[in-house]
């Protein structure tokens, strides 16, 4: 109840016309950087940071946080329309979002994505409001074995499904691990797989790979198939938006499950990207028609979007309460806090009471503003698909390359995008799944670090992963998820045999 | 209006630099890039952005500034970037002592000769921190425990073979204790590990741990500085920075261990550019924004350029290299 009073106080601070204007500006800017693949929320926020130096900290964080929400929304737009994830965390949205757009359901997919994203964010803020101190204490219980458990769980949730042959999945995943290992190894400080190229020293940027694999790869396929988006008669009417909003509550199971996954991954610094993959995997596993995933199932859009935003929102909590950012954007904002003269950490909530609660209140308002704004843009975005490919195709290529460059301002990344574009094309032609590669690239490196840290801490004793109830629970859940398909396959086999005999 | 005021600033700068004619010869003609050798939000990032803020607030430079984070490979990405931009006086590189220490432990595509030293603006301190719930009340009991249980005491640090691990190795060398060093990514994660009780100690900088100390979760044992730190406000339980004993007085024979916040230019830039930036950063070091940053992060605000910076660097490099050789990290 005390939190509730604080929240009301926060609303009284955040609900000024100046702050609402900042939210609108922030969301708009965020949408813009989110739509441009590669630019993304972390880069956008760090570009905007110098402008906030002269602002009051509460106004500054409201502007930056609104930009973050806007970017999260914008990232889904290009995923659905062009199969180009604007943000790493919207990769999973492409799996079903883009097929929906190709079937002529772009408006429906966008509306579902935005509504679900708004819902996920809302659940995240509610959690921050009422459970902040509990969640912060919970996050403290995580060390290397628990981190490894979380990554393992995300892997296990996503693996063992999909229509591709298991061997192709393994090849794709191993390639992802290898790509994730490029660069400096943080545990030993030595270089791996750089082959003497200085440009590979920072590693291969996940975003650059994704822009190539998905964006350029998709374009190559489209060109081969006759230079047209197969977007037969995309319905572009505000009425379609309204209809979809009415249809949306039907996915309440996916919404609740994905919010839980998102909040969990946001607090235990697994991050929004891992959350969206895990949530997609679980949605498919528990679906009655798993084989339809990847062909344009609405749940395949609802689940990753909800989890992505719930995690993105919850990621603010460890940053504020512990000074540990669990997403790249949160890291930039934390830098901002320090420059404004605030120290994120356990004392922030008591010492900067007004600031914290104004921020939390602005999360509610900012997300409402964002959902309203993006829903208004849906018909506009969906109409883009009606532009002839001869015009939009070259624009997409340009956007892809600009996006790839803006990730690290490194001209070498142009070549990487081209190489990954060809890889993406070949993968599609040979029917290799891309998702395992992407997942391995995002999580492989982190999981490896966590595993080796755990091994150093336990001096090589593998039982460390079962040394306390928390780690043991996560690891056991992961193992169960991993072997569930095998077990159910075995059970079916045994049953069939017993029926026959 | 804007142009007039910037003209005034330029004139004022010229008058101030009247004696040193060289400095007034060169001025940036294009926007200047601050290349940060860490990710956004890291210590080096805050350093560079504070300088940017001070320059903007006092209009110390006519050209605008863009901050670019190149933190890959423990910061080596930024230094290689300097090499590829040799002779370009519009790129400033912000780092620590990693500029000249990294090439000793990892084979990289640059050497220190690819950069021109401009200035060191502050020295960041190191302390031994333990969890407030632990039994270690002073440095001696902590070291004794490590001697009694070799390898059982876990110390977390930011990276592998970085300033943290070098310091831990140094402590091992001078005391004969044996720790297990666990590299986590960045000071924030290192902190959570200690507060959560997963490791026994860390050697974080003051600014990385002050909030946890204030909250009563961590306890500082000693500081690796020649003398105790400046007082400042009381932080926890009636104690402030000046109440922490030096590690030397606590029986760990390390005189001082400090990390400089440094600024560099690529090699082959005009002499006048180096002089211009030295003058600029000297002015930055006198602004209230900078003083506030130094005080808030409990660093020592020492402005070093020219021979003084060179001397500091040589000593620092020689000391670190000894540890690298002893630990077998040094590359041939």
Boltz contact constraints between the chains, C-beta under 6 A:
constraints:
  - contact:
      token1: [A, 46]
      token2: [B, 40]
      max_distance: 6.0
  - contact:
      token1: [A, 53]
      token2: [B, 53]
      max_distance: 6.0
  - contact:
      token1: [A, 140]
      token2: [B, 195]
      max_distance: 6.0
  - contact:
      token1: [A, 140]
      token2: [B, 196]
      max_distance: 6.0
  - contact:
      token1: [A, 143]
      token2: [B, 193]
      max_distance: 6.0
  - contact:
      token1: [A, 143]
      token2: [B, 198]
      max_distance: 6.0
  - contact:
      token1: [A, 184]
      token2: [B, 73]
      max_distance: 6.0
  - contact:
      token1: [A, 186]
      token2: [B, 159]
      max_distance: 6.0
  - contact:
      token1: [A, 186]
      token2: [B, 185]
      max_distance: 6.0
  - contact:
      token1: [A, 187]
      token2: [B, 160]
      max_distance: 6.0
  - contact:
      token1: [A, 187]
      token2: [B, 183]
      max_distance: 6.0
  - contact:
      token1: [A, 188]
      token2: [B, 160]
      max_distance: 6.0
  - contact:
      token1: [A, 189]
      token2: [B, 160]
      max_distance: 6.0
  - contact:
      token1: [A, 189]
      token2: [B, 161]
      max_distance: 6.0
  - contact:
      token1: [A, 198]
      token2: [B, 80]
      max_distance: 6.0
  - contact:
      token1: [A, 198]
      token2: [B, 109]
      max_distance: 6.0
  - contact:
      token1: [A, 201]
      token2: [B, 72]
      max_distance: 6.0
  - contact:
      token1: [A, 201]
      token2: [B, 73]
      max_distance: 6.0
  - contact:
      token1: [A, 201]
      token2: [B, 76]
      max_distance: 6.0
  - contact:
      token1: [A, 201]
      token2: [B, 77]
      max_distance: 6.0
  - contact:
      token1: [A, 202]
      token2: [B, 72]
      max_distance: 6.0
  - contact:
      token1: [A, 202]
      token2: [B, 73]
      max_distance: 6.0
  - contact:
      token1: [A, 202]
      token2: [B, 77]
      max_distance: 6.0
  - contact:
      token1: [A, 322]
      token2: [B, 192]
      max_distance: 6.0
  - contact:
      token1: [A, 323]
      token2: [B, 188]
      max_distance: 6.0
  - contact:
      token1: [A, 324]
      token2: [B, 188]
      max_distance: 6.0
  - contact:
      token1: [A, 324]
      token2: [B, 192]
      max_distance: 6.0
  - contact:
      token1: [A, 331]
      token2: [B, 40]
      max_distance: 6.0
  - contact:
      token1: [A, 331]
      token2: [B, 41]
      max_distance: 6.0
  - contact:
      token1: [A, 332]
      token2: [B, 40]
      max_distance: 6.0
  - contact:
      token1: [A, 332]
      token2: [B, 41]
      max_distance: 6.0
  - contact:
      token1: [A, 334]
      token2: [B, 41]
      max_distance: 6.0
  - contact:
      token1: [A, 335]
      token2: [B, 40]
      max_distance: 6.0
  - contact:
      token1: [A, 335]
      token2: [B, 41]
      max_distance: 6.0
  - contact:
      token1: [A, 335]
      token2: [B, 45]
      max_distance: 6.0
  - contact:
      token1: [A, 335]
      token2: [B, 46]
      max_distance: 6.0
  - contact:
      token1: [A, 338]
      token2: [B, 46]
      max_distance: 6.0
  - contact:
      token1: [A, 339]
      token2: [B, 49]
      max_distance: 6.0
  - contact:
      token1: [A, 343]
      token2: [B, 211]
      max_distance: 6.0
  - contact:
      token1: [A, 345]
      token2: [B, 211]
      max_distance: 6.0
  - contact:
      token1: [A, 346]
      token2: [B, 215]
      max_distance: 6.0
  - contact:
      token1: [A, 347]
      token2: [B, 211]
      max_distance: 6.0
  - contact:
      token1: [A, 347]
      token2: [B, 214]
      max_distance: 6.0
  - contact:
      token1: [A, 347]
      token2: [B, 215]
      max_distance: 6.0
  - contact:
      token1: [A, 453]
      token2: [B, 182]
      max_distance: 6.0
  - contact:
      token1: [A, 456]
      token2: [B, 182]
      max_distance: 6.0
  - contact:
      token1: [A, 457]
      token2: [B, 154]
      max_distance: 6.0
  - contact:
      token1: [A, 457]
      token2: [B, 182]
      max_distance: 6.0
